[in-house]
Amino acid sequence: MIHPSYSELIKVVNQGAEDDETPVVSSRYSIVLATSKRARQLIAGAEPKVGGTHGKKPLSIAIDELYKGQVKIMPEEEEKGGEE
């Protein structure tokens, strides 16, 4: 079994959202996209933001970073706005 579970990750990511706002993440698909994007950044040479990464695969590190709140998922509108 994967730890943390998808539902635990979704709760952690949405924890900072206000009650009247739409949750940042509403599906497993969003979690998978976010962790895979961060894993690709790690493969490309980005420094891990958590300790104890020796021997771990990039995806495991990305999940750990997300679960510990070291990496934030930005809503799609904000992400696109910064690229232009």
PDB file with SEQRES, HELIX, SHEET and CRYST1 records, atoms N, CA, C and O in Angstrom:
SEQRES   1 A   84  MET ILE HIS PRO SER TYR SER GLU LEU ILE LYS VAL VAL          
SEQRES   2 A   84  ASN GLN GLY ALA GLU ASP ASP GLU THR PRO VAL VAL SER          
SEQRES   3 A   84  SER ARG TYR SER ILE VAL LEU ALA THR SER LYS ARG ALA          
SEQRES   4 A   84  ARG GLN LEU ILE ALA GLY ALA GLU PRO LYS VAL GLY GLY          
SEQRES   5 A   84  THR HIS GLY LYS LYS PRO LEU SER ILE ALA ILE ASP GLU          
SEQRES   6 A   84  LEU TYR LYS GLY GLN VAL LYS ILE MET PRO GLU GLU GLU          
SEQRES   7 A   84  GLU LYS GLY GLY GLU GLU                                      
HELIX    1 AA1 TYR A    6  ASN A   14  1                                   9    
HELIX    2 AA2 ARG A   28  ILE A   43  1                                  16    
HELIX    3 AA3 PRO A   58  TYR A   67  1                                  10    
HELIX    4 AA4 GLU A   76  GLU A   83  1                                   8    
CRYST1    1.000    1.000    1.000  90.00  90.00  90.00 P 1           1          
ATOM      1  N   MET A   1       0.839  -1.184   0.000  1.00  0.00           N  
ATOM      2  CA  MET A   1       0.000   0.000   0.000  1.00  0.00           C  
ATOM      3  C   MET A   1       0.883   1.247   0.000  1.00  0.00           C  
ATOM      4  O   MET A   1       1.928   1.277   0.650  1.00  0.00           O  
ATOM      5  N   ILE A   2       0.467   2.241  -0.712  1.00  0.00           N  
ATOM      6  CA  ILE A   2       1.189   3.506  -0.790  1.00  0.00           C  
ATOM      7  C   ILE A   2       0.887   4.333   0.452  1.00  0.00           C  
ATOM      8  O   ILE A   2      -0.268   4.466   0.856  1.00  0.00           O  
ATOM      9  N   HIS A   3       1.930   4.882   1.050  1.00  0.00           N  
ATOM     10  CA  HIS A   3       1.714   5.800   2.179  1.00  0.00           C  
ATOM     11  C   HIS A   3       2.408   7.107   1.857  1.00  0.00           C  
ATOM     12  O   HIS A   3       3.582   7.071   1.490  1.00  0.00           O  
ATOM     13  N   PRO A   4       1.799   8.197   1.964  1.00  0.00           N  
ATOM     14  CA  PRO A   4       0.414   8.434   2.336  1.00  0.00           C  
ATOM     15  C   PRO A   4      -0.538   8.105   1.189  1.00  0.00           C  
ATOM     16  O   PRO A   4      -0.141   8.071   0.024  1.00  0.00           O  
ATOM     17  N   SER A   5      -1.778   7.867   1.532  1.00  0.00           N  
ATOM     18  CA  SER A   5      -2.776   7.531   0.525  1.00  0.00           C  
ATOM     19  C   SER A   5      -3.187   8.788  -0.249  1.00  0.00           C  
ATOM     20  O   SER A   5      -2.893   9.909   0.164  1.00  0.00           O  
ATOM     21  N   TYR A   6      -3.864   8.584  -1.365  1.00  0.00           N  
ATOM     22  CA  TYR A   6      -4.351   9.715  -2.163  1.00  0.00           C  
ATOM     23  C   TYR A   6      -5.251  10.623  -1.335  1.00  0.00           C  
ATOM     24  O   TYR A   6      -5.141  11.847  -1.402  1.00  0.00           O  
ATOM     25  N   SER A   7      -6.137  10.020  -0.560  1.00  0.00           N  
ATOM     26  CA  SER A   7      -7.072  10.833   0.223  1.00  0.00           C  
ATOM     27  C   SER A   7      -6.335  11.660   1.277  1.00  0.00           C  
ATOM     28  O   SER A   7      -6.719  12.801   1.535  1.00  0.00           O  
ATOM     29  N   GLU A   8      -5.288  11.109   1.888  1.00  0.00           N  
ATOM     30  CA  GLU A   8      -4.497  11.874   2.852  1.00  0.00           C  
ATOM     31  C   GLU A   8      -3.797  13.045   2.168  1.00  0.00           C  
ATOM     32  O   GLU A   8      -3.772  14.153   2.703  1.00  0.00           O  
ATOM     33  N   LEU A   9      -3.233  12.804   0.994  1.00  0.00           N  
ATOM     34  CA  LEU A   9      -2.563  13.880   0.253  1.00  0.00           C  
ATOM     35  C   LEU A   9      -3.532  14.985  -0.125  1.00  0.00           C  
ATOM     36  O   LEU A   9      -3.202  16.166  -0.019  1.00  0.00           O  
ATOM     37  N   ILE A  10      -4.714  14.612  -0.562  1.00  0.00           N  
ATOM     38  CA  ILE A  10      -5.720  15.614  -0.941  1.00  0.00           C  
ATOM     39  C   ILE A  10      -6.089  16.468   0.264  1.00  0.00           C  
ATOM     40  O   ILE A  10      -6.220  17.685   0.139  1.00  0.00           O  
ATOM     41  N   LYS A  11      -6.258  15.849   1.429  1.00  0.00           N  
ATOM     42  CA  LYS A  11      -6.579  16.603   2.649  1.00  0.00           C  
ATOM     43  C   LYS A  11      -5.464  17.581   3.001  1.00  0.00           C  
ATOM     44  O   LYS A  11      -5.735  18.731   3.347  1.00  0.00           O  
ATOM     45  N   VAL A  12      -4.213  17.134   2.917  1.00  0.00           N  
ATOM     46  CA  VAL A  12      -3.076  17.992   3.253  1.00  0.00           C  
ATOM     47  C   VAL A  12      -2.984  19.171   2.300  1.00  0.00           C  
ATOM     48  O   VAL A  12      -2.774  20.303   2.737  1.00  0.00           O  
ATOM     49  N   VAL A  13      -3.136  18.925   1.017  1.00  0.00           N  
ATOM     50  CA  VAL A  13      -3.014  19.987   0.011  1.00  0.00           C  
ATOM     51  C   VAL A  13      -4.135  21.006   0.161  1.00  0.00           C  
ATOM     52  O   VAL A  13      -3.902  22.206   0.016  1.00  0.00           O  
ATOM     53  N   ASN A  14      -5.338  20.547   0.446  1.00  0.00           N  
ATOM     54  CA  ASN A  14      -6.488  21.445   0.554  1.00  0.00           C  
ATOM     55  C   ASN A  14      -6.626  22.075   1.938  1.00  0.00           C  
ATOM     56  O   ASN A  14      -7.529  22.883   2.155  1.00  0.00           O  
ATOM     57  N   GLN A  15      -5.768  21.728   2.856  1.00  0.00           N  
ATOM     58  CA  GLN A  15      -5.859  22.203   4.230  1.00  0.00           C  
ATOM     59  C   GLN A  15      -5.824  23.726   4.333  1.00  0.00           C  
ATOM     60  O   GLN A  15      -6.525  24.295   5.169  1.00  0.00           O  
ATOM     61  N   GLY A  16      -5.029  24.397   3.507  1.00  0.00           N  
ATOM     62  CA  GLY A  16      -4.920  25.845   3.575  1.00  0.00           C  
ATOM     63  C   GLY A  16      -6.027  26.595   2.863  1.00  0.00           C  
ATOM     64  O   GLY A  16      -6.121  27.815   3.000  1.00  0.00           O  
ATOM     65  N   ALA A  17      -6.862  25.910   2.113  1.00  0.00           N  
ATOM     66  CA  ALA A  17      -7.933  26.578   1.354  1.00  0.00           C  
ATOM     67  C   ALA A  17      -9.037  27.044   2.299  1.00  0.00           C  
ATOM     68  O   ALA A  17      -9.376  26.359   3.264  1.00  0.00           O  
ATOM     69  N   GLU A  18      -9.581  28.195   2.013  1.00  0.00           N  
ATOM     70  CA  GLU A  18     -10.696  28.726   2.794  1.00  0.00           C  
ATOM     71  C   GLU A  18     -11.954  27.928   2.499  1.00  0.00           C  
ATOM     72  O   GLU A  18     -12.038  27.252   1.474  1.00  0.00           O  
ATOM     73  N   ASP A  19     -12.937  28.004   3.398  1.00  0.00           N  
ATOM     74  CA  ASP A  19     -14.180  27.250   3.224  1.00  0.00           C  
ATOM     75  C   ASP A  19     -14.960  27.672   1.980  1.00  0.00           C  
ATOM     76  O   ASP A  19     -15.586  26.839   1.325  1.00  0.00           O  
ATOM     77  N   ASP A  20     -14.923  28.966   1.655  1.00  0.00           N  
ATOM     78  CA  ASP A  20     -15.691  29.446   0.515  1.00  0.00           C  
ATOM     79  C   ASP A  20     -14.954  29.284  -0.814  1.00  0.00           C  
ATOM     80  O   ASP A  20     -15.550  29.483  -1.873  1.00  0.00           O  
ATOM     81  N   GLU A  21     -13.686  28.931  -0.778  1.00  0.00           N  
ATOM     82  CA  GLU A  21     -12.913  28.737  -2.011  1.00  0.00           C  
ATOM     83  C   GLU A  21     -13.080  27.307  -2.515  1.00  0.00           C  
ATOM     84  O   GLU A  21     -13.416  26.395  -1.759  1.00  0.00           O  
ATOM     85  N   THR A  22     -12.840  27.140  -3.802  1.00  0.00           N  
ATOM     86  CA  THR A  22     -12.828  25.798  -4.349  1.00  0.00           C  
ATOM     87  C   THR A  22     -11.526  25.137  -3.933  1.00  0.00           C  
ATOM     88  O   THR A  22     -10.490  25.801  -3.886  1.00  0.00           O  
ATOM     89  N   PRO A  23     -11.552  23.850  -3.631  1.00  0.00           N  
ATOM     90  CA  PRO A  23     -10.322  23.176  -3.230  1.00  0.00           C  
ATOM     91  C   PRO A  23      -9.292  23.201  -4.359  1.00  0.00           C  
ATOM     92  O   PRO A  23      -9.645  23.156  -5.537  1.00  0.00           O  
ATOM     93  N   VAL A  24      -8.024  23.273  -3.985  1.00  0.00           N  
ATOM     94  CA  VAL A  24      -6.948  23.286  -4.975  1.00  0.00           C  
ATOM     95  C   VAL A  24      -6.928  21.964  -5.723  1.00  0.00           C  
ATOM     96  O   VAL A  24      -6.755  21.931  -6.941  1.00  0.00           O  
ATOM     97  N   VAL A  25      -7.104  20.884  -4.991  1.00  0.00           N  
ATOM     98  CA  VAL A  25      -7.086  19.546  -5.581  1.00  0.00           C  
ATOM     99  C   VAL A  25      -8.415  18.864  -5.281  1.00  0.00           C  
ATOM    100  O   VAL A  25      -8.859  18.823  -4.134  1.00  0.00           O  
ATOM    101  N   SER A  26      -9.036  18.335  -6.311  1.00  0.00           N  
ATOM    102  CA  SER A  26     -10.324  17.672  -6.094  1.00  0.00           C  
ATOM    103  C   SER A  26     -10.329  16.230  -6.585  1.00  0.00           C  
ATOM    104  O   SER A  26     -11.339  15.537  -6.463  1.00  0.00           O  
ATOM    105  N   SER A  27      -9.200  15.771  -7.143  1.00  0.00           N  
ATOM    106  CA  SER A  27      -9.185  14.407  -7.663  1.00  0.00           C  
ATOM    107  C   SER A  27      -7.792  13.795  -7.562  1.00  0.00           C  
ATOM    108  O   SER A  27      -6.798  14.496  -7.376  1.00  0.00           O  
ATOM    109  N   ARG A  28      -7.747  12.499  -7.688  1.00  0.00           N  
ATOM    110  CA  ARG A  28      -6.464  11.786  -7.703  1.00  0.00           C  
ATOM    111  C   ARG A  28      -5.623  12.226  -8.895  1.00  0.00           C  
ATOM    112  O   ARG A  28      -4.398  12.311  -8.808  1.00  0.00           O  
ATOM    113  N   TYR A  29      -6.279  12.499  -9.984  1.00  0.00           N  
ATOM    114  CA  TYR A  29      -5.590  12.916 -11.204  1.00  0.00           C  
ATOM    115  C   TYR A  29      -4.738  14.154 -10.947  1.00  0.00           C  
ATOM    116  O   TYR A  29      -3.601  14.228 -11.412  1.00  0.00           O  
ATOM    117  N   SER A  30      -5.270  15.117 -10.217  1.00  0.00           N  
ATOM    118  CA  SER A  30      -4.529  16.340  -9.903  1.00  0.00           C  
ATOM    119  C   SER A  30      -3.295  16.047  -9.067  1.00  0.00           C  
ATOM    120  O   SER A  30      -2.238  16.639  -9.287  1.00  0.00           O  
ATOM    121  N   ILE A  31      -3.422  15.139  -8.112  1.00  0.00           N  
ATOM    122  CA  ILE A  31      -2.287  14.745  -7.271  1.00  0.00           C  
ATOM    123  C   ILE A  31      -1.217  14.071  -8.122  1.00  0.00           C  
ATOM    124  O   ILE A  31      -0.028  14.352  -7.967  1.00  0.00           O  
ATOM    125  N   VAL A  32      -1.636  13.187  -9.015  1.00  0.00           N  
ATOM    126  CA  VAL A  32      -0.689  12.483  -9.880  1.00  0.00           C  
ATOM    127  C   VAL A  32       0.054  13.471 -10.769  1.00  0.00           C  
ATOM    128  O   VAL A  32       1.270  13.363 -10.930  1.00  0.00           O  
ATOM    129  N   LEU A  33      -0.661  14.434 -11.349  1.00  0.00           N  
ATOM    130  CA  LEU A  33      -0.011  15.434 -12.192  1.00  0.00           C  
ATOM    131  C   LEU A  33       1.008  16.258 -11.409  1.00  0.00           C  
ATOM    132  O   LEU A  33       2.117  16.500 -11.884  1.00  0.00           O  
ATOM    133  N   ALA A  34       0.625  16.684 -10.211  1.00  0.00           N  
ATOM    134  CA  ALA A  34       1.515  17.520  -9.401  1.00  0.00           C  
ATOM    135  C   ALA A  34       2.771  16.762  -8.982  1.00  0.00           C  
ATOM    136  O   ALA A  34       3.878  17.291  -9.081  1.00  0.00           O  
ATOM    137  N   THR A  35       2.603  15.535  -8.519  1.00  0.00           N  
ATOM    138  CA  THR A  35       3.772  14.779  -8.074  1.00  0.00           C  
ATOM    139  C   THR A  35       4.670  14.386  -9.249  1.00  0.00           C  
ATOM    140  O   THR A  35       5.892  14.358  -9.108  1.00  0.00           O  
ATOM    141  N   SER A  36       4.082  14.087 -10.391  1.00  0.00           N  
ATOM    142  CA  SER A  36       4.917  13.735 -11.544  1.00  0.00           C  
ATOM    143  C   SER A  36       5.684  14.948 -12.057  1.00  0.00           C  
ATOM    144  O   SER A  36       6.825  14.818 -12.502  1.00  0.00           O  
ATOM    145  N   LYS A  37       5.073  16.117 -12.000  1.00  0.00           N  
ATOM    146  CA  LYS A  37       5.757  17.339 -12.425  1.00  0.00           C  
ATOM    147  C   LYS A  37       6.946  17.624 -11.504  1.00  0.00           C  
ATOM    148  O   LYS A  37       8.032  17.970 -11.970  1.00  0.00           O  
ATOM    149  N   ARG A  38       6.733  17.474 -10.190  1.00  0.00           N  
ATOM    150  CA  ARG A  38       7.821  17.699  -9.237  1.00  0.00           C  
ATOM    151  C   ARG A  38       8.900  16.638  -9.398  1.00  0.00           C  
ATOM    152  O   ARG A  38      10.085  16.958  -9.298  1.00  0.00           O  
ATOM    153  N   ALA A  39       8.528  15.387  -9.645  1.00  0.00           N  
ATOM    154  CA  ALA A  39       9.511  14.321  -9.857  1.00  0.00           C  
ATOM    155  C   ALA A  39      10.379  14.628 -11.072  1.00  0.00           C  
ATOM    156  O   ALA A  39      11.584  14.381 -11.051  1.00  0.00           O  
ATOM    157  N   ARG A  40       9.774  15.164 -12.133  1.00  0.00           N  
ATOM    158  CA  ARG A  40      10.554  15.552 -13.314  1.00  0.00           C  
ATOM    159  C   ARG A  40      11.538  16.666 -12.993  1.00  0.00           C  
ATOM    160  O   ARG A  40      12.650  16.686 -13.519  1.00  0.00           O  
ATOM    161  N   GLN A  41      11.130  17.597 -12.126  1.00  0.00           N  
ATOM    162  CA  GLN A  41      12.037  18.663 -11.706  1.00  0.00           C  
ATOM    163  C   GLN A  41      13.221  18.087 -10.933  1.00  0.00           C  
ATOM    164  O   GLN A  41      14.356  18.527 -11.114  1.00  0.00           O  
ATOM    165  N   LEU A  42      12.962  17.117 -10.085  1.00  0.00           N  
ATOM    166  CA  LEU A  42      14.033  16.475  -9.321  1.00  0.00           C  
ATOM    167  C   LEU A  42      14.993  15.725 -10.240  1.00  0.00           C  
ATOM    168  O   LEU A  42      16.208  15.770 -10.053  1.00  0.00           O  
ATOM    169  N   ILE A  43      14.442  15.042 -11.223  1.00  0.00           N  
ATOM    170  CA  ILE A  43      15.278  14.322 -12.190  1.00  0.00           C  
ATOM    171  C   ILE A  43      16.157  15.298 -12.957  1.00  0.00           C  
ATOM    172  O   ILE A  43      17.302  14.984 -13.285  1.00  0.00           O  
ATOM    173  N   ALA A  44      15.624  16.480 -13.244  1.00  0.00           N  
ATOM    174  CA  ALA A  44      16.362  17.493 -13.996  1.00  0.00           C  
ATOM    175  C   ALA A  44      17.428  18.189 -13.144  1.00  0.00           C  
ATOM    176  O   ALA A  44      18.210  18.982 -13.669  1.00  0.00           O  
ATOM    177  N   GLY A  45      17.471  17.904 -11.837  1.00  0.00           N  
ATOM    178  CA  GLY A  45      18.530  18.457 -11.009  1.00  0.00           C  
ATOM    179  C   GLY A  45      18.088  19.351  -9.867  1.00  0.00           C  
ATOM    180  O   GLY A  45      18.935  19.889  -9.154  1.00  0.00           O  
ATOM    181  N   ALA A  46      16.798  19.527  -9.672  1.00  0.00           N  
ATOM    182  CA  ALA A  46      16.320  20.352  -8.556  1.00  0.00           C  
ATOM    183  C   ALA A  46      16.685  19.680  -7.232  1.00  0.00           C  
ATOM    184  O   ALA A  46      16.707  18.454  -7.127  1.00  0.00           O  
ATOM    185  N   GLU A  47      16.968  20.502  -6.230  1.00  0.00           N  
ATOM    186  CA  GLU A  47      17.321  19.988  -4.913  1.00  0.00           C  
ATOM    187  C   GLU A  47      16.060  19.561  -4.156  1.00  0.00           C  
ATOM    188  O   GLU A  47      15.065  20.285  -4.154  1.00  0.00           O  
ATOM    189  N   PRO A  48      16.098  18.392  -3.515  1.00  0.00           N  
ATOM    190  CA  PRO A  48      14.957  17.976  -2.691  1.00  0.00           C  
ATOM    191  C   PRO A  48      14.766  18.920  -1.507  1.00  0.00           C  
ATOM    192  O   PRO A  48      15.742  19.430  -0.956  1.00  0.00           O  
ATOM    193  N   LYS A  49      13.536  19.151  -1.120  1.00  0.00           N  
ATOM    194  CA  LYS A  49      13.221  20.070  -0.033  1.00  0.00           C  
ATOM    195  C   LYS A  49      12.977  19.345   1.288  1.00  0.00           C  
ATOM    196  O   LYS A  49      12.582  19.965   2.275  1.00  0.00           O  
ATOM    197  N   VAL A  50      13.210  18.038   1.305  1.00  0.00           N  
ATOM    198  CA  VAL A  50      13.078  17.246   2.526  1.00  0.00           C  
ATOM    199  C   VAL A  50      14.351  16.432   2.713  1.00  0.00           C  
ATOM    200  O   VAL A  50      15.091  16.178   1.762  1.00  0.00           O  
ATOM    201  N   GLY A  51      14.587  16.036   3.938  1.00  0.00           N  
ATOM    202  CA  GLY A  51      15.753  15.221   4.233  1.00  0.00           C  
ATOM    203  C   GLY A  51      15.468  13.744   4.041  1.00  0.00           C  
ATOM    204  O   GLY A  51      14.329  13.341   3.807  1.00  0.00           O  
ATOM    205  N   GLY A  52      16.521  12.940   4.145  1.00  0.00           N  
ATOM    206  CA  GLY A  52      16.363  11.491   4.055  1.00  0.00           C  
ATOM    207  C   GLY A  52      16.004  10.991   2.683  1.00  0.00           C  
ATOM    208  O   GLY A  52      15.221  10.052   2.548  1.00  0.00           O  
ATOM    209  N   THR A  53      16.567  11.605   1.661  1.00  0.00           N  
ATOM    210  CA  THR A  53      16.207  11.226   0.295  1.00  0.00           C  
ATOM    211  C   THR A  53      17.164  10.207  -0.311  1.00  0.00           C  
ATOM    212  O   THR A  53      16.926   9.721  -1.417  1.00  0.00           O  
ATOM    213  N   HIS A  54      18.231   9.880   0.389  1.00  0.00           N  
ATOM    214  CA  HIS A  54      19.216   8.941  -0.153  1.00  0.00           C  
ATOM    215  C   HIS A  54      18.576   7.592  -0.447  1.00  0.00           C  
ATOM    216  O   HIS A  54      17.984   6.971   0.436  1.00  0.00           O  
ATOM    217  N   GLY A  55      18.696   7.152  -1.670  1.00  0.00           N  
ATOM    218  CA  GLY A  55      18.160   5.861  -2.078  1.00  0.00           C  
ATOM    219  C   GLY A  55      16.698   5.873  -2.482  1.00  0.00           C  
ATOM    220  O   GLY A  55      16.162   4.842  -2.889  1.00  0.00           O  
ATOM    221  N   LYS A  56      16.045   7.018  -2.376  1.00  0.00           N  
ATOM    222  CA  LYS A  56      14.635   7.108  -2.770  1.00  0.00           C  
ATOM    223  C   LYS A  56      14.526   7.515  -4.228  1.00  0.00           C  
ATOM    224  O   LYS A  56      15.388   8.214  -4.759  1.00  0.00           O  
ATOM    225  N   LYS A  57      13.466   7.073  -4.858  1.00  0.00           N  
ATOM    226  CA  LYS A  57      13.190   7.458  -6.239  1.00  0.00           C  
ATOM    227  C   LYS A  57      12.571   8.855  -6.254  1.00  0.00           C  
ATOM    228  O   LYS A  57      11.961   9.274  -5.270  1.00  0.00           O  
ATOM    229  N   PRO A  58      12.726   9.580  -7.373  1.00  0.00           N  
ATOM    230  CA  PRO A  58      12.202  10.952  -7.454  1.00  0.00           C  
ATOM    231  C   PRO A  58      10.707  11.070  -7.142  1.00  0.00           C  
ATOM    232  O   PRO A  58      10.290  12.046  -6.518  1.00  0.00           O  
ATOM    233  N   LEU A  59       9.909  10.113  -7.555  1.00  0.00           N  
ATOM    234  CA  LEU A  59       8.473  10.186  -7.282  1.00  0.00           C  
ATOM    235  C   LEU A  59       8.189  10.067  -5.782  1.00  0.00           C  
ATOM    236  O   LEU A  59       7.319  10.763  -5.260  1.00  0.00           O  
ATOM    237  N   SER A  60       8.910   9.201  -5.100  1.00  0.00           N  
ATOM    238  CA  SER A  60       8.740   9.060  -3.653  1.00  0.00           C  
ATOM    239  C   SER A  60       9.129  10.340  -2.929  1.00  0.00           C  
ATOM    240  O   SER A  60       8.475  10.738  -1.965  1.00  0.00           O  
ATOM    241  N   ILE A  61      10.188  10.981  -3.393  1.00  0.00           N  
ATOM    242  CA  ILE A  61      10.621  12.258  -2.806  1.00  0.00           C  
ATOM    243  C   ILE A  61       9.554  13.316  -3.041  1.00  0.00           C  
ATOM    244  O   ILE A  61       9.225  14.079  -2.133  1.00  0.00           O  
ATOM    245  N   ALA A  62       9.011  13.368  -4.254  1.00  0.00           N  
ATOM    246  CA  ALA A  62       7.982  14.359  -4.587  1.00  0.00           C  
ATOM    247  C   ALA A  62       6.735  14.177  -3.721  1.00  0.00           C  
ATOM    248  O   ALA A  62       6.151  15.159  -3.264  1.00  0.00           O  
ATOM    249  N   ILE A  63       6.331  12.948  -3.497  1.00  0.00           N  
ATOM    250  CA  ILE A  63       5.168  12.674  -2.648  1.00  0.00           C  
ATOM    251  C   ILE A  63       5.454  13.112  -1.221  1.00  0.00           C  
ATOM    252  O   ILE A  63       4.599  13.710  -0.568  1.00  0.00           O  
ATOM    253  N   ASP A  64       6.652  12.816  -0.736  1.00  0.00           N  
ATOM    254  CA  ASP A  64       7.033  13.201   0.621  1.00  0.00           C  
ATOM    255  C   ASP A  64       7.051  14.723   0.780  1.00  0.00           C  
ATOM    256  O   ASP A  64       6.594  15.247   1.796  1.00  0.00           O  
ATOM    257  N   GLU A  65       7.574  15.425  -0.217  1.00  0.00           N  
ATOM    258  CA  GLU A  65       7.594  16.892  -0.179  1.00  0.00           C  
ATOM    259  C   GLU A  65       6.181  17.457  -0.124  1.00  0.00           C  
ATOM    260  O   GLU A  65       5.905  18.376   0.646  1.00  0.00           O  
ATOM    261  N   LEU A  66       5.312  16.922  -0.919  1.00  0.00           N  
ATOM    262  CA  LEU A  66       3.923  17.387  -0.960  1.00  0.00           C  
ATOM    263  C   LEU A  66       3.220  17.118   0.372  1.00  0.00           C  
ATOM    264  O   LEU A  66       2.506  17.977   0.889  1.00  0.00           O  
ATOM    265  N   TYR A  67       3.424  15.940   0.913  1.00  0.00           N  
ATOM    266  CA  TYR A  67       2.776  15.550   2.167  1.00  0.00           C  
ATOM    267  C   TYR A  67       3.258  16.402   3.340  1.00  0.00           C  
ATOM    268  O   TYR A  67       2.479  16.723   4.237  1.00  0.00           O  
ATOM    269  N   LYS A  68       4.535  16.768   3.332  1.00  0.00           N  
ATOM    270  CA  LYS A  68       5.096  17.572   4.425  1.00  0.00           C  
ATOM    271  C   LYS A  68       4.904  19.070   4.218  1.00  0.00           C  
ATOM    272  O   LYS A  68       5.333  19.872   5.047  1.00  0.00           O  
ATOM    273  N   GLY A  69       4.261  19.451   3.117  1.00  0.00           N  
ATOM    274  CA  GLY A  69       3.958  20.856   2.879  1.00  0.00           C  
ATOM    275  C   GLY A  69       5.120  21.675   2.361  1.00  0.00           C  
ATOM    276  O   GLY A  69       5.062  22.904   2.387  1.00  0.00           O  
ATOM    277  N   GLN A  70       6.172  21.030   1.893  1.00  0.00           N  
ATOM    278  CA  GLN A  70       7.338  21.741   1.372  1.00  0.00           C  
ATOM    279  C   GLN A  70       7.122  22.221  -0.059  1.00  0.00           C  
ATOM    280  O   GLN A  70       7.795  23.142  -0.522  1.00  0.00           O  
ATOM    281  N   VAL A  71       6.182  21.593  -0.750  1.00  0.00           N  
ATOM    282  CA  VAL A  71       5.842  21.959  -2.119  1.00  0.00           C  
ATOM    283  C   VAL A  71       4.345  22.242  -2.147  1.00  0.00           C  
ATOM    284  O   VAL A  71       3.554  21.471  -1.603  1.00  0.00           O  
ATOM    285  N   LYS A  72       3.959  23.336  -2.776  1.00  0.00           N  
ATOM    286  CA  LYS A  72       2.550  23.723  -2.858  1.00  0.00           C  
ATOM    287  C   LYS A  72       2.050  23.538  -4.283  1.00  0.00           C  
ATOM    288  O   LYS A  72       2.793  23.740  -5.244  1.00  0.00           O  
ATOM    289  N   ILE A  73       0.799  23.158  -4.410  1.00  0.00           N  
ATOM    290  CA  ILE A  73       0.153  23.054  -5.717  1.00  0.00           C  
ATOM    291  C   ILE A  73      -0.589  24.355  -5.945  1.00  0.00           C  
ATOM    292  O   ILE A  73      -1.440  24.745  -5.146  1.00  0.00           O  
ATOM    293  N   MET A  74      -0.264  25.018  -7.031  1.00  0.00           N  
ATOM    294  CA  MET A  74      -0.907  26.275  -7.369  1.00  0.00           C  
ATOM    295  C   MET A  74      -2.134  25.995  -8.232  1.00  0.00           C  
ATOM    296  O   MET A  74      -2.091  25.121  -9.098  1.00  0.00           O  
ATOM    297  N   PRO A  75      -3.227  26.727  -8.007  1.00  0.00           N  
ATOM    298  CA  PRO A  75      -4.390  26.577  -8.889  1.00  0.00           C  
ATOM    299  C   PRO A  75      -3.997  26.895 -10.331  1.00  0.00           C  
ATOM    300  O   PRO A  75      -3.088  27.689 -10.569  1.00  0.00           O  
ATOM    301  N   GLU A  76      -4.668  26.288 -11.268  1.00  0.00           N  
ATOM    302  CA  GLU A  76      -4.314  26.416 -12.682  1.00  0.00           C  
ATOM    303  C   GLU A  76      -4.286  27.864 -13.161  1.00  0.00           C  
ATOM    304  O   GLU A  76      -3.415  28.231 -13.949  1.00  0.00           O  
ATOM    305  N   GLU A  77      -5.221  28.691 -12.702  1.00  0.00           N  
ATOM    306  CA  GLU A  77      -5.284  30.088 -13.151  1.00  0.00           C  
ATOM    307  C   GLU A  77      -4.026  30.860 -12.757  1.00  0.00           C  
ATOM    308  O   GLU A  77      -3.493  31.629 -13.556  1.00  0.00           O  
ATOM    309  N   GLU A  78      -3.549  30.656 -11.520  1.00  0.00           N  
ATOM    310  CA  GLU A  78      -2.362  31.365 -11.033  1.00  0.00           C  
ATOM    311  C   GLU A  78      -1.126  30.885 -11.765  1.00  0.00           C  
ATOM    312  O   GLU A  78      -0.247  31.687 -12.080  1.00  0.00           O  
ATOM    313  N   GLU A  79      -1.040  29.595 -12.044  1.00  0.00           N  
ATOM    314  CA  GLU A  79       0.116  29.028 -12.717  1.00  0.00           C  
ATOM    315  C   GLU A  79       0.253  29.592 -14.125  1.00  0.00           C  
ATOM    316  O   GLU A  79       1.353  29.946 -14.550  1.00  0.00           O  
ATOM    317  N   LYS A  80      -0.856  29.675 -14.848  1.00  0.00           N  
ATOM    318  CA  LYS A  80      -0.832  30.194 -16.211  1.00  0.00           C  
ATOM    319  C   LYS A  80      -0.527  31.680 -16.232  1.00  0.00           C  
ATOM    320  O   LYS A  80       0.151  32.162 -17.140  1.00  0.00           O  
ATOM    321  N   GLY A  81      -1.020  32.410 -15.243  1.00  0.00           N  
ATOM    322  CA  GLY A  81      -0.793  33.839 -15.178  1.00  0.00           C  
ATOM    323  C   GLY A  81       0.667  34.197 -15.021  1.00  0.00           C  
ATOM    324  O   GLY A  81       1.098  35.239 -15.514  1.00  0.00           O  
ATOM    325  N   GLY A  82       1.439  33.365 -14.350  1.00  0.00           N  
ATOM    326  CA  GLY A  82       2.851  33.627 -14.144  1.00  0.00           C  
ATOM    327  C   GLY A  82       3.713  33.320 -15.351  1.00  0.00           C  
ATOM    328  O   GLY A  82       4.844  33.799 -15.428  1.00  0.00           O  
ATOM    329  N   GLU A  83       3.215  32.532 -16.300  1.00  0.00           N  
ATOM    330  CA  GLU A  83       3.994  32.137 -17.460  1.00  0.00           C  
ATOM    331  C   GLU A  83       4.021  33.204 -18.543  1.00  0.00           C  
ATOM    332  O   GLU A  83       4.959  33.250 -19.339  1.00  0.00           O  
ATOM    333  N   GLU A  84       3.026  34.048 -18.587  1.00  0.00           N  
ATOM    334  CA  GLU A  84       2.920  35.007 -19.687  1.00  0.00           C  
ATOM    335  C   GLU A  84       3.813  36.198 -19.489  1.00  0.00           C  
ATOM    336  O   GLU A  84       3.839  37.097 -20.329  1.00  0.00           O  
TER     337      GLU A  84                                                      
END                                                                             
